[in-house]
């Protein structure tokens, strides 16, 4: 879990993908444009173009060029570019850790901007305001900002900003630990664009999805999406910051799946990119993660050196919140090096730092309480003055109030006794009902336990007996050789080999189902992803994707799960083998009900369906009929075939 704790610190801003060599060439070219500019206007535009690559620029470099752009735009009285330069200045301040000054500049500029008059600067500042709130742990304010931006972008039919806003909302939910909600918003962001694989900004969405799936221990899905993220980030060659994030998340997944020896390479590459960009907040985060890796992989000397460097960096840039975790990582490395004296001293430092933060927070809390107390004191003084004015009148009628007050109290006392008695009787009745219900539940659990034991026994018998024999047959067939001149038996042997492999595959699927009490849609989706990954190697030119929009994760009985998986498997095989297309996608939608869609962009349905169906289609229809589902084949738009699977009843 400690690795996941640090992986959350990687999420900043939005949409930054890249390749270091490509970025170096691009930035050098932009700097050359600045030096060759013939007029102040051309030079200003060239500087702002360079600042657009902010996530790949060193922080100090960004601040220098942004300040220069602001000065030039002011001299030219160019209000739009003044606002844009202000954004880059405030962005560099945020990266230096000066969050309050960055927020002040952001609020000042947003007061003067609007979506219609200066869309570019308005959107940049709107997104940055949400990011600054997240860095300051003000999640409610961040969500309010992003929902406002989403509403505005939908009114303007601005697709790109909708993707930004939806991804940001998912990011806030992820930081708050609301992982299911976060994944839902990331799928909504992907669903906003028609072809996510060709979309420049899909890399960061895939990275966020991978990190969230890894957080909830769905490692197969996490690995599936982080590979997509890294591939998109390297291919698009747009930005460095989120390539570093994707590499760090990949290392996190490798560590969680017991492949620690592979994690050092992406961690080192991520740290090198961070140092190139020069944003201290994320540099020390990566240093901490790499140092913990060294502590857990018998390389404590490397970890000690890295922690000491990170501590100096944190002190230099006043990143006090990073010091406890850096010293904690240093302590782990001293412990791994068996230097227990240093280990104890470092732990004392960690405690001291945490106490200091606690005292600071306590002082702030006391100041707030003191302010509330002073306000209440003033209010009490006003109330007391009003009471003094009416004191004499109150004394005159005091006796009458006491008499009637006693009558009212007596009445309420009797009512209270009656209510207590009624509640007592109701609780006793509920106890009897609960005892009866517990007896019924115990009987039902006994039946379920017997059924579960029988199902597990059948699964074990299949695995230990039929599974072993089938695997042995498949292995032995591989060693059978056809003698020269015996070509007539070649086809028969190949058919026998294929059938034996099918038996093993079908047994594995059957055992998978029998071992479960019930299977969720996400479990079926994960198994389908594994099947697609195996199939992908045989069709390198064909893109295959699984898209999930699962708001309610329905549970299916084992038999229905078995039928659904095989229908999807047959549909994907048909699309791959017969469609002639370049892309196959499976979409899983679920809220109060569920729906599966398998689509391709191939040649589509034939004008006349064959009189006799193949075994595959017939089996699909039989399985669907048994499970009470509806299968529907349609033409996909603009091209291809679309199969939908839906239950006939909710």
VEXDREN-2710 file (C-alpha; in Angstrom, 1 decimal):
% VEXDREN-2710
k/r/px/py/pz
1/UNK/0.0/0.0/0.0
2/UNK/2.9/2.4/0.6
3/UNK/3.6/2.4/-3.1
4/UNK/0.0/3.4/-3.9
5/UNK/0.3/6.2/-1.4
6/UNK/3.1/7.8/-3.3
7/UNK/1.7/7.0/-6.8
8/UNK/-1.2/9.4/-6.1
9/UNK/1.1/12.4/-5.9
10/UNK/1.9/12.1/-9.6
11/UNK/-1.4/13.6/-10.8
12/UNK/-1.1/17.2/-11.9
13/UNK/-2.8/19.5/-14.4
14/UNK/-4.0/17.6/-17.5
15/UNK/-3.0/16.1/-20.8
16/UNK/0.8/15.9/-21.0
17/UNK/2.4/13.2/-23.1
18/UNK/5.8/12.9/-24.6
19/UNK/9.1/11.7/-25.8
20/UNK/12.3/13.3/-24.5
21/UNK/14.3/13.5/-27.8
22/UNK/11.3/14.8/-29.7
23/UNK/10.7/17.4/-27.1
24/UNK/14.3/18.5/-27.1
25/UNK/14.2/19.0/-30.9
26/UNK/10.8/20.8/-30.7
27/UNK/11.9/23.2/-27.9
28/UNK/15.2/24.0/-29.7
29/UNK/13.2/24.8/-32.8
30/UNK/10.9/27.1/-30.9
31/UNK/13.8/28.9/-29.3
32/UNK/15.3/29.4/-32.7
33/UNK/12.1/30.9/-33.9
34/UNK/12.3/33.5/-31.1
35/UNK/15.9/34.5/-32.0
36/UNK/14.9/34.8/-35.7
37/UNK/11.7/36.8/-35.2
38/UNK/11.6/40.1/-37.2
39/UNK/9.1/42.1/-35.3
40/UNK/8.0/42.4/-31.6
41/UNK/4.6/40.7/-32.5
42/UNK/6.3/37.7/-34.1
43/UNK/8.7/37.5/-31.2
44/UNK/5.8/37.6/-28.7
45/UNK/3.9/34.8/-30.5
46/UNK/7.1/32.7/-30.7
47/UNK/7.7/33.1/-26.9
48/UNK/4.1/32.1/-26.1
49/UNK/4.4/29.1/-28.4
50/UNK/7.4/28.0/-26.4
51/UNK/5.5/28.5/-23.1
52/UNK/2.8/26.2/-24.5
53/UNK/5.3/23.4/-24.0
54/UNK/5.4/24.2/-20.3
55/UNK/5.1/20.7/-19.1
56/UNK/8.4/19.9/-20.8
57/UNK/10.2/23.1/-19.9
58/UNK/12.4/23.6/-16.8
59/UNK/10.4/25.6/-14.2
60/UNK/12.9/28.5/-14.1
61/UNK/13.1/28.6/-18.0
62/UNK/9.3/28.8/-18.1
63/UNK/9.2/31.6/-15.6
64/UNK/11.8/33.6/-17.5
65/UNK/10.1/33.4/-20.9
66/UNK/6.6/33.9/-19.3
67/UNK/7.8/37.1/-17.6
68/UNK/9.4/38.3/-20.8
69/UNK/6.1/37.6/-22.7
70/UNK/4.1/39.6/-20.1
71/UNK/6.4/42.6/-20.4
72/UNK/6.2/42.5/-24.3
73/UNK/2.4/42.1/-24.3
74/UNK/2.0/45.0/-21.9
75/UNK/4.1/47.2/-24.1
76/UNK/2.0/46.2/-27.1
77/UNK/-1.3/46.7/-25.2
78/UNK/-2.3/43.2/-26.2
79/UNK/-4.9/42.3/-23.6
80/UNK/-5.4/38.7/-24.8
81/UNK/-1.7/37.9/-24.7
82/UNK/-1.3/39.7/-21.4
83/UNK/-3.8/37.2/-19.9
84/UNK/-2.0/34.3/-21.6
85/UNK/1.4/35.4/-20.3
86/UNK/-0.1/35.8/-16.8
87/UNK/-1.3/32.2/-17.0
88/UNK/2.2/30.9/-17.8
89/UNK/3.7/33.1/-14.9
90/UNK/1.2/31.7/-12.4
91/UNK/1.7/28.2/-13.7
92/UNK/5.5/28.5/-13.1
93/UNK/4.8/29.9/-9.6
94/UNK/2.5/26.9/-8.8
95/UNK/5.3/24.5/-9.9
96/UNK/7.7/26.3/-7.5
97/UNK/5.3/25.6/-4.7
98/UNK/4.0/29.2/-4.4
99/UNK/0.4/28.1/-4.4
100/UNK/-1.2/31.2/-2.7
101/UNK/0.4/33.6/-5.2
102/UNK/-0.6/31.4/-8.1
103/UNK/-4.2/31.3/-6.8
104/UNK/-4.2/35.1/-6.3
105/UNK/-3.2/35.6/-10.0
106/UNK/-5.7/33.0/-11.2
107/UNK/-8.6/34.6/-9.4
108/UNK/-7.7/38.1/-10.6
109/UNK/-7.5/37.0/-14.2
110/UNK/-10.7/35.0/-14.1
111/UNK/-12.6/38.0/-12.9
112/UNK/-11.6/39.8/-16.1
113/UNK/-12.0/36.9/-18.5
114/UNK/-15.0/35.1/-20.1
115/UNK/-15.5/32.0/-22.3
116/UNK/-16.6/34.0/-25.3
117/UNK/-14.0/36.9/-25.2
118/UNK/-10.8/35.0/-24.5
119/UNK/-11.5/31.3/-24.6
120/UNK/-7.9/30.1/-24.5
121/UNK/-6.8/32.0/-21.4
122/UNK/-10.2/31.5/-19.7
123/UNK/-10.0/27.7/-20.0
124/UNK/-6.4/27.5/-18.9
125/UNK/-7.1/29.6/-15.7
126/UNK/-10.3/27.6/-15.0
127/UNK/-8.5/24.3/-15.1
128/UNK/-5.6/25.7/-13.1
129/UNK/-7.9/26.9/-10.4
130/UNK/-9.2/23.4/-9.9
131/UNK/-5.7/22.0/-9.8
132/UNK/-4.5/24.5/-7.2
133/UNK/-7.5/23.6/-5.0
134/UNK/-6.6/19.9/-5.3
135/UNK/-3.0/20.6/-4.3
136/UNK/-4.3/22.5/-1.3
137/UNK/-6.7/19.6/-0.4
138/UNK/-9.8/21.7/-1.2
139/UNK/-11.6/19.0/-3.1
140/UNK/-15.1/20.4/-2.8
141/UNK/-14.0/23.7/-4.4
142/UNK/-12.2/21.8/-7.1
143/UNK/-15.3/19.7/-8.0
144/UNK/-17.4/22.9/-8.1
145/UNK/-15.0/24.5/-10.5
146/UNK/-14.8/21.5/-12.8
147/UNK/-18.6/21.0/-12.9
148/UNK/-19.0/24.7/-13.8
149/UNK/-16.5/24.3/-16.6
150/UNK/-18.2/21.1/-17.8
151/UNK/-21.6/22.9/-18.0
152/UNK/-20.1/25.8/-19.9
153/UNK/-18.3/23.6/-22.4
154/UNK/-21.4/21.5/-23.1
155/UNK/-23.3/24.7/-23.8
156/UNK/-20.6/25.8/-26.2
157/UNK/-20.3/22.2/-27.7
158/UNK/-16.6/22.3/-26.9
159/UNK/-15.5/18.7/-27.0
160/UNK/-11.9/19.1/-26.0
161/UNK/-12.8/21.1/-22.9
162/UNK/-15.5/18.5/-22.0
163/UNK/-12.8/15.8/-22.0
164/UNK/-10.6/18.1/-19.8
165/UNK/-13.4/18.7/-17.3
166/UNK/-14.6/15.0/-17.1
167/UNK/-11.0/13.8/-16.7
168/UNK/-10.4/16.4/-13.9
169/UNK/-13.6/15.4/-12.1
170/UNK/-12.4/11.8/-12.2
171/UNK/-9.0/12.9/-10.9
172/UNK/-10.6/14.7/-7.9
173/UNK/-12.7/11.6/-7.1
174/UNK/-9.6/9.5/-7.3
175/UNK/-7.7/11.7/-4.9
176/UNK/-10.7/11.5/-2.5
177/UNK/-10.6/7.6/-2.6
178/UNK/-13.9/7.3/-4.6
179/UNK/-12.4/4.9/-7.1
180/UNK/-15.6/3.6/-8.7
181/UNK/-16.8/7.2/-9.3
182/UNK/-13.4/8.1/-10.7
183/UNK/-13.3/5.2/-13.2
184/UNK/-16.8/6.1/-14.3
185/UNK/-15.7/9.7/-15.2
186/UNK/-12.6/8.5/-17.0
187/UNK/-14.8/6.3/-19.2
188/UNK/-17.1/9.2/-19.8
189/UNK/-14.1/11.3/-20.9
190/UNK/-13.0/8.5/-23.4
191/UNK/-16.6/8.2/-24.6
192/UNK/-16.7/11.9/-25.5
193/UNK/-14.3/11.3/-28.5
194/UNK/-15.0/9.0/-31.4
195/UNK/-11.6/7.3/-31.7
196/UNK/-9.7/7.4/-28.4
197/UNK/-6.7/5.6/-29.8
198/UNK/-6.1/8.4/-32.3
199/UNK/-6.9/11.2/-29.7
200/UNK/-3.8/13.0/-28.6
201/UNK/-4.9/13.4/-24.9
202/UNK/-6.1/9.9/-24.3
203/UNK/-2.7/8.9/-22.8
204/UNK/-3.4/10.7/-19.5
205/UNK/-6.9/9.2/-19.2
206/UNK/-5.4/5.7/-19.6
207/UNK/-2.8/6.5/-17.0
208/UNK/-5.4/7.7/-14.5
209/UNK/-7.5/4.5/-15.2
210/UNK/-4.5/2.3/-14.7
211/UNK/-3.6/4.0/-11.3
212/UNK/-7.2/3.7/-10.1
213/UNK/-7.5/0.0/-11.1
214/UNK/-4.2/-0.7/-9.4
215/UNK/-5.5/1.0/-6.3
216/UNK/-8.4/-1.5/-6.0
217/UNK/-6.2/-4.4/-6.8
218/UNK/-7.5/-5.1/-10.4
219/UNK/-4.0/-5.6/-11.7
220/UNK/-4.9/-7.1/-15.1
221/UNK/-7.0/-4.0/-16.0
222/UNK/-4.3/-1.7/-14.6
223/UNK/-1.6/-3.3/-16.7
224/UNK/-3.9/-3.3/-19.8
225/UNK/-4.4/0.5/-19.6
226/UNK/-0.9/1.5/-18.5
227/UNK/0.5/-0.2/-21.7
228/UNK/-2.0/1.9/-23.7
229/UNK/-1.0/5.1/-21.9
230/UNK/2.8/4.6/-22.5
231/UNK/2.2/3.7/-26.1
232/UNK/0.1/6.8/-26.8
233/UNK/2.5/9.0/-24.8
234/UNK/5.5/7.9/-26.8
235/UNK/3.7/7.9/-30.1
236/UNK/2.2/11.4/-29.9
237/UNK/5.4/13.0/-28.7
238/UNK/3.6/16.1/-27.3
239/UNK/4.8/16.4/-23.7
240/UNK/7.1/14.9/-21.0
241/UNK/5.3/15.3/-17.7
242/UNK/2.8/12.6/-18.1
243/UNK/5.2/10.2/-19.7
244/UNK/7.0/10.4/-16.4
245/UNK/3.7/9.8/-14.6
246/UNK/2.9/6.7/-16.7
247/UNK/6.3/5.2/-16.1
248/UNK/6.0/5.7/-12.4
249/UNK/2.5/4.0/-12.4
250/UNK/4.0/1.2/-14.5
251/UNK/6.6/0.7/-11.8
252/UNK/3.9/0.7/-9.1
253/UNK/2.0/-2.1/-11.0
254/UNK/5.2/-4.2/-11.5
255/UNK/5.9/-4.0/-7.7
256/UNK/2.4/-4.9/-6.7
257/UNK/2.5/-7.9/-9.0
258/UNK/5.8/-9.2/-7.6
259/UNK/8.0/-8.2/-10.5
260/UNK/10.1/-5.8/-8.5
261/UNK/13.3/-6.5/-10.5
262/UNK/11.6/-4.8/-13.6
263/UNK/10.5/-1.7/-11.8
264/UNK/13.9/0.1/-11.4
265/UNK/14.2/1.0/-15.2
266/UNK/10.9/2.9/-15.5
267/UNK/11.5/4.6/-12.1
268/UNK/14.9/5.9/-13.2
269/UNK/13.5/7.1/-16.5
270/UNK/10.7/8.9/-14.7
271/UNK/13.1/10.6/-12.3
272/UNK/15.4/11.7/-15.1
273/UNK/12.4/13.3/-16.9
274/UNK/11.4/15.1/-13.7
275/UNK/14.9/16.5/-13.2
276/UNK/14.9/17.7/-16.8
277/UNK/11.6/19.5/-16.3
278/UNK/12.7/20.8/-12.9
279/UNK/9.5/20.8/-10.9
280/UNK/10.7/20.2/-7.3
281/UNK/7.3/18.9/-5.9
282/UNK/7.3/15.9/-8.3
283/UNK/11.1/15.4/-8.3
284/UNK/11.1/14.7/-4.5
285/UNK/8.0/12.5/-4.9
286/UNK/9.8/10.3/-7.5
287/UNK/13.0/10.3/-5.3
288/UNK/10.9/9.0/-2.4
289/UNK/9.4/6.2/-4.4
290/UNK/12.7/5.2/-5.9
291/UNK/14.4/5.3/-2.5
292/UNK/11.7/3.0/-1.1
293/UNK/12.3/0.6/-4.0
294/UNK/16.0/0.5/-3.1
295/UNK/15.2/-0.2/0.6
296/UNK/13.0/-3.1/-0.4
297/UNK/15.4/-4.5/-3.0
298/UNK/18.6/-4.7/-1.0
299/UNK/20.2/-1.5/-2.4
300/UNK/20.1/0.7/0.7
301/UNK/23.2/2.7/0.0
302/UNK/21.6/4.0/-3.3
303/UNK/18.4/4.8/-1.3
304/UNK/20.3/6.7/1.4
305/UNK/22.1/8.9/-1.2
306/UNK/18.8/9.6/-3.0
307/UNK/17.0/10.5/0.2
308/UNK/19.6/12.9/1.4
309/UNK/19.5/14.6/-2.1
310/UNK/15.7/14.8/-1.9
311/UNK/15.8/16.3/1.6
312/UNK/18.1/19.0/0.5
313/UNK/15.8/19.8/-2.5
314/UNK/12.7/19.9/-0.2
315/UNK/14.4/22.3/2.2
316/UNK/15.6/24.5/-0.6
317/UNK/12.1/24.9/-2.1
318/UNK/10.4/24.9/1.3
319/UNK/8.4/21.7/0.6
320/UNK/7.8/21.0/4.3
321/UNK/5.0/18.5/3.6
322/UNK/7.5/16.2/1.8
323/UNK/10.1/16.1/4.6
324/UNK/8.3/13.5/6.8
325/UNK/7.9/11.0/3.9
326/UNK/11.5/11.6/2.7
327/UNK/12.9/11.0/6.3
328/UNK/10.6/8.0/6.5
329/UNK/12.1/6.5/3.3
330/UNK/15.6/7.4/4.7
331/UNK/14.8/5.4/7.9
332/UNK/13.7/2.4/5.8
333/UNK/17.0/2.4/4.0
334/UNK/19.1/2.7/7.2
335/UNK/17.1/-0.2/8.6
336/UNK/17.8/-2.2/5.4
337/UNK/21.5/-1.4/5.8
338/UNK/21.3/-2.6/9.4
339/UNK/22.5/0.8/10.6
340/UNK/20.2/0.8/13.6
341/UNK/21.7/3.9/15.2
342/UNK/21.0/6.1/12.2
343/UNK/17.6/4.3/11.9
344/UNK/16.6/5.4/15.4
345/UNK/17.9/9.0/14.9
346/UNK/15.9/9.3/11.6
347/UNK/12.7/7.9/13.2
348/UNK/13.1/10.6/15.9
349/UNK/13.4/13.2/13.1
350/UNK/10.2/11.9/11.5
351/UNK/8.3/12.1/14.8
352/UNK/9.6/15.6/15.4
353/UNK/8.5/16.7/11.9
354/UNK/5.1/15.3/12.4
355/UNK/4.8/16.9/15.8
356/UNK/5.8/20.2/14.2
357/UNK/3.0/19.9/11.6
358/UNK/0.6/18.9/14.3
359/UNK/1.4/21.9/16.4
360/UNK/1.1/24.2/13.4
361/UNK/-2.4/22.8/12.6
362/UNK/-3.3/23.0/16.3
363/UNK/-2.3/26.6/16.5
364/UNK/-4.4/27.4/13.4
365/UNK/-7.4/25.5/15.0
366/UNK/-7.0/27.5/18.3
367/UNK/-6.9/30.8/16.4
368/UNK/-10.1/29.8/14.6
369/UNK/-11.7/28.9/17.9
370/UNK/-10.6/32.1/19.5
371/UNK/-12.2/34.1/16.7
372/UNK/-15.4/32.2/17.1
373/UNK/-15.3/32.7/20.8
374/UNK/-14.8/36.5/20.5
375/UNK/-17.7/36.7/18.0
376/UNK/-19.9/34.7/20.4
377/UNK/-18.9/37.0/23.3
378/UNK/-20.0/40.1/21.4
379/UNK/-23.3/38.4/20.6
380/UNK/-23.8/37.4/24.3
381/UNK/-23.2/41.0/25.4
382/UNK/-26.0/42.2/23.0
383/UNK/-28.3/39.5/24.3
384/UNK/-27.5/40.3/27.9
385/UNK/-28.3/44.0/27.3
386/UNK/-31.7/43.0/25.9
387/UNK/-32.4/40.8/28.9
388/UNK/-31.6/43.6/31.3
389/UNK/-34.2/45.8/29.6
390/UNK/-36.9/43.2/30.2
391/UNK/-35.8/42.0/33.6
392/UNK/-38.3/44.0/35.6
393/UNK/-41.3/42.9/33.5
394/UNK/-40.1/39.3/33.8
395/UNK/-40.0/39.5/37.7
396/UNK/-43.6/40.6/37.7
397/UNK/-44.9/37.6/35.9
398/UNK/-42.4/35.1/37.2
399/UNK/-44.8/33.3/39.6
400/UNK/-47.4/32.7/36.9
401/UNK/-44.7/31.3/34.5
402/UNK/-43.5/28.9/37.2
403/UNK/-47.0/27.5/37.8
404/UNK/-47.8/27.0/34.1
405/UNK/-44.3/25.7/33.6
406/UNK/-44.7/23.0/36.1
407/UNK/-48.0/21.9/34.5
408/UNK/-46.3/21.7/31.1
409/UNK/-43.3/19.7/32.5
410/UNK/-45.7/17.3/34.2
411/UNK/-47.5/16.7/30.9
412/UNK/-44.3/16.2/29.0
413/UNK/-43.0/13.8/31.7
414/UNK/-46.1/11.6/31.3
415/UNK/-45.9/11.6/27.5
416/UNK/-42.2/10.7/27.7
417/UNK/-43.0/7.7/30.0
418/UNK/-45.7/6.5/27.5
419/UNK/-43.3/6.7/24.6
420/UNK/-40.6/4.8/26.5
421/UNK/-43.0/2.0/27.3
422/UNK/-44.1/1.8/23.7
423/UNK/-40.5/1.7/22.5
424/UNK/-39.7/-1.1/25.0
425/UNK/-42.6/-3.3/23.7
426/UNK/-41.6/-2.6/20.1
427/UNK/-37.9/-3.6/20.8
428/UNK/-39.0/-6.8/22.5
429/UNK/-41.1/-7.7/19.5
430/UNK/-38.2/-6.9/17.2
431/UNK/-35.9/-9.2/19.2
432/UNK/-38.3/-12.1/18.7
433/UNK/-38.5/-11.4/15.0
434/UNK/-34.7/-11.2/14.7
435/UNK/-34.3/-14.5/16.4
436/UNK/-36.7/-16.1/14.0
437/UNK/-35.0/-14.5/11.0
438/UNK/-31.6/-15.7/12.3
439/UNK/-32.9/-19.3/12.4
440/UNK/-34.1/-18.9/8.8
441/UNK/-30.8/-17.4/7.7
442/UNK/-28.8/-20.2/9.4
443/UNK/-30.9/-22.8/7.5
444/UNK/-30.4/-21.0/4.2
445/UNK/-26.6/-20.7/4.8
446/UNK/-26.4/-24.4/5.5
447/UNK/-28.0/-25.1/2.2
448/UNK/-25.8/-22.7/0.4
449/UNK/-22.7/-24.2/2.1
450/UNK/-23.7/-27.7/0.9
451/UNK/-24.2/-26.4/-2.7
452/UNK/-20.9/-24.5/-2.6
453/UNK/-19.0/-27.6/-1.4
454/UNK/-20.5/-29.7/-4.1
455/UNK/-19.6/-27.2/-6.8
456/UNK/-16.1/-27.0/-5.5
457/UNK/-15.8/-30.8/-5.4
458/UNK/-16.9/-31.0/-9.1
459/UNK/-14.4/-28.2/-10.0
460/UNK/-11.6/-30.1/-8.2
461/UNK/-12.5/-33.4/-9.9
462/UNK/-12.5/-31.8/-13.3
463/UNK/-9.2/-30.1/-12.7
464/UNK/-7.5/-33.2/-11.1
465/UNK/-8.9/-35.9/-13.4
466/UNK/-10.3/-34.7/-16.8
467/UNK/-8.0/-31.7/-16.8
468/UNK/-4.9/-33.7/-16.2
469/UNK/-5.9/-36.3/-18.9
470/UNK/-6.8/-33.6/-21.4
471/UNK/-3.5/-31.8/-20.8
472/UNK/-1.6/-35.1/-21.1
473/UNK/-3.3/-35.8/-24.5
474/UNK/-2.5/-32.4/-25.8
475/UNK/1.1/-32.8/-24.8
476/UNK/1.5/-36.2/-26.2
477/UNK/0.0/-35.2/-29.6
478/UNK/2.7/-32.6/-30.0
479/UNK/5.3/-35.4/-30.0
480/UNK/3.6/-37.6/-32.7
481/UNK/5.5/-37.5/-35.9
482/UNK/4.2/-38.3/-39.4
483/UNK/6.4/-40.7/-41.3
484/UNK/7.4/-39.7/-44.9
485/UNK/4.8/-40.7/-47.4
486/UNK/2.1/-40.8/-44.8
487/UNK/0.6/-37.4/-45.8
488/UNK/-3.0/-38.7/-45.6
489/UNK/-2.8/-38.6/-41.8
490/UNK/-1.5/-35.0/-41.6
491/UNK/-5.0/-33.4/-41.6
492/UNK/-6.3/-35.9/-39.1
493/UNK/-3.4/-35.2/-36.7
494/UNK/-3.9/-31.4/-37.0
495/UNK/-7.7/-31.8/-36.3
496/UNK/-6.9/-34.0/-33.3
497/UNK/-4.4/-31.4/-32.0
498/UNK/-7.0/-28.6/-32.4
499/UNK/-9.7/-30.6/-30.6
500/UNK/-7.4/-31.4/-27.7
501/UNK/-6.5/-27.7/-27.2
502/UNK/-10.2/-26.8/-27.4
503/UNK/-10.9/-29.4/-24.7
504/UNK/-8.3/-27.9/-22.4
505/UNK/-9.6/-24.4/-23.0
506/UNK/-13.2/-25.3/-22.4
507/UNK/-12.3/-27.2/-19.2
508/UNK/-10.3/-24.1/-17.9
509/UNK/-13.4/-21.9/-18.6
510/UNK/-15.7/-24.4/-16.9
511/UNK/-13.5/-24.7/-13.8
512/UNK/-13.2/-20.8/-13.6
513/UNK/-17.0/-20.6/-13.5
514/UNK/-17.6/-23.5/-11.0
515/UNK/-15.1/-22.1/-8.5
516/UNK/-17.2/-18.9/-8.1
517/UNK/-20.4/-18.3/-6.2
518/UNK/-21.3/-15.5/-8.6
519/UNK/-19.3/-13.5/-11.1
520/UNK/-19.5/-9.7/-11.6
521/UNK/-19.5/-7.9/-14.9
522/UNK/-16.1/-6.5/-14.1
523/UNK/-14.7/-10.1/-13.5
524/UNK/-16.1/-11.2/-16.9
525/UNK/-14.6/-8.0/-18.5
526/UNK/-11.2/-8.8/-17.0
527/UNK/-11.2/-12.3/-18.3
528/UNK/-12.3/-11.0/-21.7
529/UNK/-9.4/-8.6/-21.7
530/UNK/-7.0/-11.4/-21.0
531/UNK/-8.5/-13.4/-23.9
532/UNK/-8.1/-10.3/-26.2
533/UNK/-4.5/-9.9/-25.1
534/UNK/-3.7/-13.5/-26.1
535/UNK/-5.6/-13.0/-29.4
536/UNK/-3.9/-9.7/-30.2
537/UNK/-0.5/-11.4/-30.9
538/UNK/-2.0/-13.3/-33.8
539/UNK/-3.5/-10.1/-35.4
540/UNK/-0.9/-7.3/-34.9
541/UNK/-2.6/-5.0/-37.5
542/UNK/-6.0/-5.2/-35.8
543/UNK/-6.9/-2.9/-32.8
544/UNK/-9.0/-4.5/-30.1
545/UNK/-10.4/-2.6/-27.1
546/UNK/-12.7/-3.1/-24.2
547/UNK/-14.7/-0.1/-22.9
548/UNK/-16.5/-0.2/-19.6
549/UNK/-19.3/2.1/-18.3
550/UNK/-20.2/0.1/-15.2
551/UNK/-22.2/2.2/-12.7
552/UNK/-23.8/-1.0/-11.1
553/UNK/-21.6/-4.1/-11.1
554/UNK/-24.3/-6.8/-11.6
555/UNK/-23.6/-10.3/-10.3
556/UNK/-24.4/-13.2/-12.5
557/UNK/-24.9/-16.9/-11.5
558/UNK/-22.0/-19.1/-12.7
559/UNK/-24.1/-20.7/-15.5
560/UNK/-25.1/-17.3/-17.0
561/UNK/-21.5/-16.0/-16.6
562/UNK/-20.3/-19.0/-18.5
563/UNK/-22.8/-18.4/-21.4
564/UNK/-22.1/-14.7/-21.5
565/UNK/-18.3/-15.2/-21.7
566/UNK/-18.6/-17.7/-24.5
567/UNK/-21.0/-15.5/-26.5
568/UNK/-18.6/-12.6/-26.3
569/UNK/-15.7/-14.9/-27.1
570/UNK/-17.4/-16.3/-30.2
571/UNK/-18.5/-12.7/-31.3
572/UNK/-14.9/-11.4/-31.1
573/UNK/-13.6/-14.5/-33.0
574/UNK/-16.2/-13.9/-35.7
575/UNK/-15.3/-10.2/-36.0
576/UNK/-11.5/-11.0/-36.1
577/UNK/-11.7/-13.8/-38.7
578/UNK/-14.5/-12.7/-41.0
579/UNK/-15.2/-8.9/-40.8
580/UNK/-12.1/-7.8/-42.8
581/UNK/-11.9/-4.7/-40.5
582/UNK/-9.1/-2.9/-38.7
583/UNK/-10.8/-2.3/-35.3
584/UNK/-12.9/-4.5/-32.9
585/UNK/-14.4/-3.1/-29.7
586/UNK/-16.4/-4.5/-26.8
587/UNK/-18.5/-2.1/-24.8
588/UNK/-19.9/-3.0/-21.4
589/UNK/-22.7/-0.7/-20.1
590/UNK/-24.4/-1.2/-16.8
591/UNK/-26.7/0.7/-14.4
592/UNK/-30.1/-0.6/-13.5
593/UNK/-29.7/-3.2/-16.3
594/UNK/-26.7/-4.2/-18.5
595/UNK/-25.8/-4.3/-22.2
596/UNK/-22.9/-5.8/-24.1
597/UNK/-21.9/-4.5/-27.6
598/UNK/-19.4/-6.1/-30.0
599/UNK/-18.6/-3.9/-33.0
600/UNK/-16.2/-3.9/-35.9
601/UNK/-15.5/-1.6/-38.8
602/UNK/-15.4/-4.3/-41.5
603/UNK/-17.5/-5.2/-44.5
604/UNK/-20.8/-5.5/-42.5
605/UNK/-23.7/-7.9/-42.7
606/UNK/-24.4/-9.8/-46.0
607/UNK/-27.4/-8.7/-48.0
608/UNK/-28.9/-12.2/-47.8
609/UNK/-28.3/-14.3/-44.7
610/UNK/-27.4/-18.0/-45.3
611/UNK/-30.2/-20.5/-45.1
612/UNK/-28.2/-22.7/-42.7
613/UNK/-26.3/-21.1/-39.8
614/UNK/-22.9/-22.2/-38.7
615/UNK/-22.4/-24.0/-35.4
616/UNK/-20.9/-20.8/-33.8
617/UNK/-24.0/-18.6/-34.4
618/UNK/-26.4/-21.4/-33.5
619/UNK/-24.5/-22.0/-30.2
620/UNK/-24.6/-18.2/-29.4
621/UNK/-28.4/-18.2/-30.0
622/UNK/-29.0/-21.3/-27.9
623/UNK/-26.9/-19.9/-25.0
624/UNK/-28.8/-16.6/-25.1
625/UNK/-32.2/-18.4/-25.2
626/UNK/-31.2/-20.5/-22.2
627/UNK/-30.2/-17.4/-20.2
628/UNK/-33.2/-15.4/-21.4
629/UNK/-31.2/-12.8/-23.3
630/UNK/-31.7/-11.1/-26.7
631/UNK/-29.1/-11.1/-29.4
632/UNK/-29.4/-8.4/-32.2
633/UNK/-27.1/-8.0/-35.2
634/UNK/-27.2/-4.6/-36.9
635/UNK/-25.1/-2.6/-39.4
636/UNK/-22.5/-0.5/-37.6
637/UNK/-22.2/3.2/-38.6
638/UNK/-20.3/4.1/-40.7
639/UNK/-19.2/0.6/-41.6
640/UNK/-19.1/-2.9/-40.1
641/UNK/-21.3/-5.1/-37.9
642/UNK/-22.7/-4.5/-34.4
643/UNK/-23.9/-7.2/-32.1
644/UNK/-25.8/-6.2/-28.9
645/UNK/-26.6/-8.6/-26.0
646/UNK/-29.3/-7.5/-23.5
647/UNK/-31.4/-9.3/-20.9
648/UNK/-35.1/-9.6/-21.8
649/UNK/-36.0/-8.7/-18.2
650/UNK/-34.4/-6.2/-15.7
END
